[in-house]
Amino acid sequence: MFQRTTLLFIKVFLISVFFQGCSLSYSFTGASIPLEARTISIGYFSNEASLINPALSSTLTDALRDRFASQTRLDLVNSKGDLSIEGHITNYTASPTAIQGNDVAAQYRLTITVKVIFVNSIDESQNFEQSFSRFEDYSSTLDLNSVQDNLVETITEALVDDIFNKAVVNW
């Protein structure tokens, strides 16, 4: 009995020592952020697409800032954060996707592409520069102006998920 208790104590001690040396922080959101990282800066995403949606830059930037503020322990700073995200919108297009027999589109697709530069000053092996693209389809019987706000909201949410996951979830 004494040996068993002693052996259990040694195992628990060794496991606790091992985990004390780990440098990642885990949260319920799945984010794994280095313990040393305290701040994040997220720059304004300028719109460099040929077709401009005037609200898209603000919508995307604010959604990214909100996600990191609400789902990480990082403090949002204006510049030079331990983690840094910046980028720009490179594509915003509506194009036909489902052509009917009489060469008329039955559906259109709104596509948004964003180029992102992520810098992790704590662990530079996590740095990346990547384009993220998402789309939503809508009926050709609808005018883009009438469905644009809902489509942009859905696409932005998906883009923010992709960027967040690539930056701090590492799945």
C-alpha positions as CSV (number, residue, x, y, z in Angstrom):
1,M,0.0,0.0,0.0
2,F,2.8,2.4,0.9
3,Q,4.7,1.6,-2.3
4,R,1.5,2.2,-4.4
5,T,0.9,5.6,-2.8
6,T,4.5,6.6,-3.2
7,L,4.5,5.5,-6.8
8,L,1.3,7.5,-7.5
9,F,2.8,10.5,-5.8
10,I,5.9,10.3,-8.0
11,K,3.8,10.0,-11.2
12,V,1.7,13.0,-10.3
13,F,4.8,15.0,-9.4
14,L,6.5,14.2,-12.7
15,I,3.4,15.0,-14.7
16,S,2.9,18.3,-13.0
17,V,6.6,19.2,-13.6
18,F,6.3,18.3,-17.2
19,F,3.2,20.4,-17.8
20,Q,4.7,23.3,-15.9
21,G,7.3,23.6,-18.6
22,C,4.8,23.8,-21.5
23,S,4.6,27.3,-23.0
24,L,1.1,27.1,-24.5
25,S,-2.2,28.3,-23.1
26,Y,-5.3,26.4,-23.9
27,S,-8.8,27.8,-23.8
28,F,-12.4,26.6,-24.4
29,T,-12.3,28.2,-27.8
30,G,-9.5,25.9,-28.9
31,A,-7.0,28.7,-29.2
32,S,-3.4,27.8,-28.3
33,I,-1.5,31.0,-27.6
34,P,2.0,31.3,-26.2
35,L,1.8,32.2,-22.5
36,E,4.3,35.1,-23.2
37,A,1.9,36.7,-25.7
38,R,-0.1,39.4,-24.0
39,T,-1.2,41.7,-26.8
40,I,-2.6,41.6,-30.4
41,S,-2.7,44.3,-33.0
42,I,-5.2,44.1,-35.9
43,G,-4.7,46.6,-38.6
44,Y,-7.4,48.1,-40.7
45,F,-8.1,45.9,-43.8
46,S,-8.1,48.2,-46.8
47,N,-10.3,47.4,-49.8
48,E,-8.1,47.0,-52.9
49,A,-10.7,45.0,-54.9
50,S,-11.8,46.2,-58.3
51,L,-15.5,46.3,-57.0
52,I,-15.8,48.2,-53.7
53,N,-18.3,47.6,-51.0
54,P,-17.8,50.7,-48.8
55,A,-18.7,49.0,-45.5
56,L,-16.6,45.8,-46.1
57,S,-13.3,47.1,-44.7
58,S,-14.8,48.2,-41.4
59,T,-17.1,45.1,-41.2
60,L,-14.2,42.7,-41.6
61,T,-11.7,44.6,-39.4
62,D,-14.3,45.0,-36.6
63,A,-15.3,41.4,-36.8
64,L,-11.7,40.2,-36.4
65,R,-11.1,42.5,-33.5
66,D,-14.3,41.4,-31.8
67,R,-13.4,37.7,-32.2
68,F,-9.9,38.1,-30.7
69,A,-11.2,40.3,-27.9
70,S,-14.0,37.9,-26.9
71,Q,-12.3,34.6,-27.4
72,T,-8.7,35.1,-26.3
73,R,-7.1,36.6,-23.2
74,L,-5.1,39.0,-25.4
75,D,-5.3,42.8,-25.1
76,L,-6.0,44.6,-28.3
77,V,-3.4,47.3,-29.0
78,N,-3.1,49.7,-31.9
79,S,0.3,48.5,-33.1
80,K,3.2,46.3,-32.4
81,G,1.3,43.6,-30.5
82,D,3.0,40.3,-29.6
83,L,0.7,38.9,-32.3
84,S,-0.1,41.0,-35.3
85,I,-2.7,40.7,-38.1
86,E,-2.9,42.9,-41.1
87,G,-4.0,42.6,-44.7
88,H,-6.3,43.8,-47.4
89,I,-9.3,42.8,-49.4
90,T,-8.1,41.7,-52.8
91,N,-11.4,40.5,-54.4
92,Y,-15.1,41.2,-54.2
93,T,-17.0,39.8,-57.2
94,A,-20.4,38.7,-58.2
95,S,-20.3,36.1,-61.0
96,P,-22.8,33.7,-62.6
97,T,-22.5,30.1,-61.4
98,A,-25.5,28.1,-62.7
99,I,-26.2,28.7,-66.4
100,Q,-29.6,27.6,-67.7
101,G,-30.2,26.2,-71.2
102,N,-30.9,29.7,-72.6
103,D,-27.5,31.1,-71.4
104,V,-29.1,32.9,-68.6
105,A,-27.7,32.6,-65.0
106,A,-29.9,30.9,-62.5
107,Q,-27.6,31.7,-59.7
108,Y,-24.9,34.2,-58.9
109,R,-22.0,33.8,-56.5
110,L,-20.6,36.6,-54.3
111,T,-16.9,35.9,-53.5
112,I,-14.7,37.8,-51.1
113,T,-10.9,37.2,-50.9
114,V,-8.7,38.6,-48.2
115,K,-4.9,38.6,-48.0
116,V,-3.7,38.2,-44.4
117,I,-0.2,38.7,-42.9
118,F,0.1,37.2,-39.4
119,V,3.2,37.8,-37.3
120,N,3.8,36.0,-34.0
121,S,6.8,37.8,-32.4
122,I,7.0,35.0,-29.7
123,D,7.2,32.1,-32.1
124,E,8.1,33.2,-35.6
125,S,7.5,29.7,-37.0
126,Q,3.8,30.5,-36.7
127,N,4.0,33.5,-39.1
128,F,2.1,33.3,-42.3
129,E,1.0,35.2,-45.3
130,Q,-2.0,33.7,-47.0
131,S,-5.2,34.5,-49.0
132,F,-8.5,33.4,-47.6
133,S,-11.6,33.3,-49.9
134,R,-15.2,32.5,-49.2
135,F,-18.4,32.8,-51.2
136,E,-22.2,32.6,-51.0
137,D,-24.6,31.9,-53.8
138,Y,-27.9,33.8,-54.4
139,S,-30.7,33.6,-56.9
140,S,-30.5,35.5,-60.2
141,T,-34.0,36.7,-59.5
142,L,-32.6,38.8,-56.7
143,D,-30.7,42.1,-57.1
144,L,-27.2,42.0,-55.4
145,N,-28.0,45.3,-53.6
146,S,-31.0,43.7,-51.9
147,V,-29.1,40.6,-50.6
148,Q,-25.6,42.1,-50.3
149,D,-25.7,42.9,-46.5
150,N,-26.7,39.4,-45.5
151,L,-24.2,37.8,-47.9
152,V,-21.4,40.0,-46.6
153,E,-22.2,39.2,-43.0
154,T,-22.2,35.4,-43.7
155,I,-19.0,35.5,-45.7
156,T,-17.3,37.8,-43.2
157,E,-18.1,35.4,-40.4
158,A,-16.6,32.5,-42.3
159,L,-13.5,34.5,-43.2
160,V,-13.0,35.5,-39.6
161,D,-13.4,31.8,-38.5
162,D,-10.7,30.8,-41.1
163,I,-8.3,33.6,-40.1
164,F,-8.8,33.0,-36.3
165,N,-8.3,29.2,-36.7
166,K,-5.1,29.6,-38.8
167,A,-3.6,32.2,-36.5
168,V,-4.3,30.7,-33.0
169,V,-6.0,27.4,-33.2
170,N,-3.4,25.6,-35.3
171,W,-5.6,22.7,-36.3
